[in-house]
Amino acid sequence: MGISVNGIDIDDADIARELPHHDGAGNPLKQAVHELVLRRLLLDEAQRLGVQGGSDDDRIEALFAQEVRVPPADDAACRTFYAQRPQLFRSGALVEARHILFQVTPEAPLELLRATAQAVLDALKLAPERFGELAAQYSNCPSGALGGNLGQLSPGQSVPEFDALVFRLEAGALAGHLLETRFGYHIVQVLRRVEDQAIAYEAVQAQIADRLARAAWQRAVHQYLHLLVGRADIAGIKLEGTASPLVQ
């Protein structure tokens, strides 16, 4: 038996045209058929209610705007969401760091490279103000032209060994030993730290209200699709109204 919605057939050609839009789905064929059925239901409902629009997508959007309405999230709901999910509203730690990289290459003898890096580090311990000068002279990183400055870094932006060191150092501290990574040997200094801290509710209130409103609207659309599915004459497939990318 074929698939039909309110007496209108959905044929293999319709499915073949829809299928490429669902390549990333777990079951592309099932998702394509569900999409076609729900689209047909929505277009039929738009026609029944006299909803106008230029394209099918325009008519569906106009139907949702007319039939699916949710109140805006109030302050109490936003404050509850903020209080229950503190991990979402943190600024995240940042460091401003600079380094001098002595890059390991097949042409560079490893012991000589390490000895040179150690000599430069020893010189910096005596005269830390020379960091920019020595970075420009020795660093194999493009940042050498900027005095070794890497800008602001957040956790995860660098290789794990570099991350572990820079987020442990205090502001202004020069690492007392060479750091070895897959790139080579580094001399590292942290210039400034910004500690992880909570973001004030007032700074994220609008963002939370928008998030809650979108979630409420999506739930309302799912309920609306359930309603349409429940009263439609659908043959050849069992459908649940919530499983639709129309409202993703």
C-alpha positions, 0 to 999 in steps of 0.5 A: 500500500502506498503513502497518502495524506488526506487522500493525496498520494506521496509517491516515489518521485516525491521521496526521491526529491526530498531524500538528499536533504536528509543525508545526515539523518540516522535513517534518511528514508524515514526522515524524508517520508516523515518530512513530506507527510508533515509538510502535506499536513501543514499545507492542507491546514493552511489551505483550510484556514485560508493562510496565504503566502508566496511559497510553500515554506512561506505559507507554513511559516505564516500558519505557525505564526497564526496558530502557534503562540507562546508567552514570553519568558518572565523574569522568574523563569529566567532567574530559575534557569540561571540559578539551576545552570550556573555552569552555563554562565561563566566567563571562562579563564583567560591568560595572555602569554608569550613564548619563544619556540625552539622548533625541533627539525631533522636539521637541528641537533636536539642537544644543541637545540636544548642547550641554546634554549636553556642558555636563552632562558638563563639569560631571561632569568637575569634580564626578563625585560629582554624577552621581546628582543630574544623572541624576535632573535630566536623564536621559530614561531611567527609570534616572534615578530610580536615579541613572542606574544600569543594574545589571549588564550582560553583552555583547550586552545593550545596543546595540553602541556602548554595549557597545563603550564600557562594556566598554572603560572601567575601573572608576570611569571616566567616559567623556570624550566623549558617546556617540551611539546611536539613542536619543540622547546618553549620558554613561556611567560604569562603576562596577564590572567583573567580568572574564571568567574560567574557572569551577572544575571543581568548580562545574560537575562535577554539571552536566557529569555530568548532561549526559553521562548524558543524552547517553548515555541518548539514544544508548542509546534510539536504539540500542534503537529501531534494535533494535526497528525491525530485528526488527519487521514494518513495511510501507509505509515505510522507517524509521530508529529514531533519527529520533524526537522521542520521545527529544528 
